[in-house]
Amino acid sequence: MQIDLRTVSIKQQRNTFDHLARRFGDKPASRYQEGSYDIQATENLHYRPTWDPDQLIYDASITRIVMADWYALKDPRQYFYNNYTLARARQQETAEANFSFVESRGLADMLPEDLKRIALETLVPLRHAAWGANMNNSFISGYGYAAIFTQACMFHAMDNLGIAQYLSRLGLLLGDQEALDAGKTAWMDDEAWQPLRRYIEDCLVVRDPFELFVAQNVALDGLLYPLVYERIVDGYLSAKGASAVAMLCQFMNDWFDETRKWVDAVMKVAAAESEHNRAILQEWTEKWSTRAAAAMLPVVRKALGADAEEVVGEEVDAFKARLKKVGVDI
């Protein structure tokens, strides 16, 4: 018996899914495109929500921002579930190593008491602000439009939950359970924290998902992270000898540098869409960044004292320059 083997070349009928072929042409798509584009539910929604019958369940008109194609809001990181979780897992390993290094060598006990107090008073209450950021981005993800935008907001929400947990671990390492209780008491009752607490609570009732994106991810994060983690932690505390605190906060700095690229890309595309959008974004950014700067001032003053106003002013100028580059001049 003889068996002859031969190679047969089979030409595939198509290179990708139909909805991607309609947008990009019939060519192999990236995993980001497959996991992000044109998967927003738009049909077969038979009922309007009983809690708001004037809108659709997924309704692009909930926000004042108008986009001809909401899928223009591409994430430059091209994160979809798989590569997002891999990236965060690698960062988690680094953060765990930093916590282990500080704990195993007793670096927390070697911190001067005044610097440890500043770190605890400045950082631990922020875990409540990070929780607010988690809630706000969950809302944007739920009521925003186009998966390419809302999935990135959900990643952002989970990142903020992780930051809240890192701040809790920092509090336990430097001050035990009493530090977390003191942080909550400060967040609830300390006069210095009430403007920021009110800012977060006001954001929780904003119903326009894109305005909430500006209030939380652009204005507040755009000032809070440079002021707290760059100026106070990496600058002031490290220069005084508390570099162990900077090790415990490395994720926050790395995360802000990374996510700022996505935030800026969204703002740039939305502002370039029309003068209508640009005017609204300028209105929102000016309104919320003014409030964010005023809310951060008493917090920064806790660490930097009389230098706080100058430092906040410098970061506000840097924030305006950053927004100007993406087409939002305030």
N, C-alpha and C positions, 0 to 999 in steps of 0.2 A: 504494500500500500504506500502510496506517495502523497504527501501533503505539500502543496505549494503555498508559501506565504508571500503576500505582496502588500505594499503600502497603498492605502487609498486616501486621498486628500478630500475632505468634506468641507465645502464652503458653508460657513454658518449663515443663516438667513438674516440675522440682524446682530448688531454689536452691543446693544444696550436696551433698556426698557423703553417702551413707546413714549412715555411722558418726558424722558430725558432726550430721546431722539428728536422730539418736537422742539425742544429748547436748544440743544447743542448740536443737532445733526446726528446721523447714525454713525457714531464712532465710540470706541470704548470709553466709559465714564470712570471717573475716580470714585473711590469709596465715599469721599465727602459728598460728591454730587449725588450718588445713589442714596445716601442717608439724609439728605437735606432738601433737595430741590423738589418743588411741586408735589409735596406730600401733605400740604395743608388741606384739611377737610373743607370742601366747598359745596358739595351736593348731597342730596338725600338727607337733608336735615329738615324733617317734616314739621317740626314744631318750634315755635319761638319760645325762649325760656319764660316760664311763668313768673320768674322774679323780675323780668324786665322785657315785657312783650314788644317794646318799641325797637328792639335790636335783634339781630340774628345771634345764634350761639357763637359763631365765629364771624365777627363783623369788623371789617377794616375801618368803618366809619366811627368806631368808638373813640378814636383819637382824632385830634385836629390835624395831625400830619397826614398829607395825601401823597401816595406813591403810585405811579403808573404800574410799577412792578415791585412788589414788596420783596421779591427775591433778589433785588439789587443790594440788599443789606447783607452782603457776604462777610463771613468771618475770615479775616486774613490768616488766622491760625489754622483754618480749615478743620476745626474740631467736630468730629462726630463721636458717638458714644465710645467706640473702641479706642481711638487714639487719645481721646480726652482722659479716659480712665488710666491708660498706660502712662501718660505724662504726669498725672497727679500721683500715681503709685510711686514713680521715681522720686518725686518731690517729698512724698511721705517718708520714704526711706531716709532721705537726707535729714528731714526734720526729726525723725526718731533718733538718728545718730547724734544730732546736736543735743537733744534732751538727755540722751544717755551719757554723753561726754560731760555735760555740765553737772549732772547728778552724781556720776561715778567719782568725779574728782572733787566733789564738794565745793564747786565754784559758787554756788548760791550762798553758802555760809560765809564765803570770803568777801562778799559784797559789803561795802560800807553801808551802815544802817540808813544814812540819809538818802543814798542812791537807791537802795532797795525800797524805801518808802515811796520815793518818787515813781519808781517803776510800777509798784503795786497800785498807787493812787491814780496813775495815768492810764495804765493798760487794762487792769481788771474790769473796771466798769464798761470798757468798750466791748466786752463780750455781749452786752445787751444791745449795743448799737449794731453789732454784726448779726445778731438774731433778727433785728429789724430789717437789715439789708437782705437777709434770707427770705423774709416774708414778702418784701417789696418785689424782689426778682421772681418769686413764685407767682405773684399777681401778674407781673408783666408777661410771664410765660403762659399763664392761663388765659389772659384777655388780649394779648398782642396778636399780631397776624403774621403768617408765613413762618414755617418751621425753621427756616434758615436763621431767623431772628429769635424766635421763642426758645429754640433748643439751647442757644448760647446763653440766654437768660437763665434757663434752668441750671446749666452748668455753673453759672455765676452764683445762683442761689445756694447750691451745694458747697461751693467754695467758701461762701460766707459762713455756712454752718461749721465747716472745718476750722475757720479762723476763730470762731467763738469757742470751739473746743480747745484749740491751741492756747488761747488766752486763759481758759479755765485751768489747763495743765500748768501754765506759767504761774498762776496764782497759787495753786496747790504746792508747787515746787518752792516758791519763794516765801509763802506765808501760810500754807496749810488751809484748812477749811475756813478759818477765821478771815482769811483774805477774800474769799469769795463772798462771805456774808457782808464784809465791809464794803466790797465793791457794789453789791446790790443796794445796800443802804445809801451809798453815795449816789448811785444812779437814781434812786427814788427821792432822796431828801436833800442832798448837797446842792446849794444854790449854783455852784459852778457847773453842774451837769444838767441843770434844768433846761437851758436853751437847746442843748443837743437832744435831750430826751423829747422836748416838744417838737423839734424838727422831725425826729423819727416818727412820732405819733401822728403828726400832720401828714407825713408821707403815706401812712397806712390808710388814709381815707381819700387819697387822690384816685380818681376813677379813670383818668386818661392814662393808658399804659405807657405811652411815649413820654408824656410829661413826667411820669414817675421814673422812667429811665433817666431823664435829665436830672431830676432832683436827687436820685440816689447814686447812680453810677457815674454821672458826669460831675455834678456840683459837689456833693458831699464827699464821695470817695476821692475826687480830684484835689480836695484840700486836706482831708483827714489823713490820708496815707503819707503824703510828703511831710506834713507837719509832725505827726506822731512818730512814724517809723523811720523817717529820714532825719528830721531835725532833732527830735528829742532822743530817740533810741540810738540811731547810728551816729548822730552828732554829739549831743550833750552828754548822754550817759556813757558812751564808749570813750569819749575824751577824758572823762573823770575816772575811768577804771572799771566801768561796768559792761565790758564787752560781752560778758556771758549773757546779758539780757539781749544784746543784738543777735547772738547765736540762736536764742529761743524765738526770735522774731524774723528769722531769715525768710521763712515762707511768705510772710506778709509783703516784704519788699519785692521778692521775686515775682510774686503773684500780681502785684500792682503794675510792675513794669510790663508784664505780659498782657494783662487784660486791658491796659490803657490803649494798646494798639487796636484792639477790637472796638472799644468804646469810640475812639477817634474815627475809625473807619465808618462806623454807623452814622456818627454825626456828619462826617464829610459827605457821604452819599445822600443823606436826607436833606442837608442844606443845599447841595448842588441840584436837587431835583426841581426846585422852583423858588421864586422870591417869597411866595406864600410860606413855604416851609422855613426858609431862612429867617423870616421875621418872627415866626412863632418860636423857633429855637433860640433866637436872641432874647426874646421876651422871657422865656422860661429860664434860660441859663443865667441871665442877670438877676432875676427874682430869687432863684434858689441859691446861687453862689453868694449873694449878699447875705442871705440868712445863714448859710453854712459858715461863712467867715466869722460872723458875729457869734455863732454857737460854739465855734472852736476856740475863740479867744480866751474865755475863762479856763478852758481845759489846758491850753498851752501855758497860760500864766501859772498854773500849778507847778510846772516844771521849770520854766524859764524866767519866771518873775517879771521884772520890769522890761525885759527884752522881748516879751511876747508880742506886743503890738507891732514892733518892727519886723519880727519874723513872719507874723501872719500877713503883714502888708507885702513882704517880698514874695510869699507864696501866692498871694492873690494876683500879683503882677505876672508871675510865672504861669499861673492858671489862664489868665487872659491871653497871654502870648501863645499858649498851647492851643486854645480855642480859635484864635485868629488864623492859625495855620490850617485849620479844617474848615474855615469859611464862616465861623460864627464870631463876629466882632462885637464885644461888649465893653 
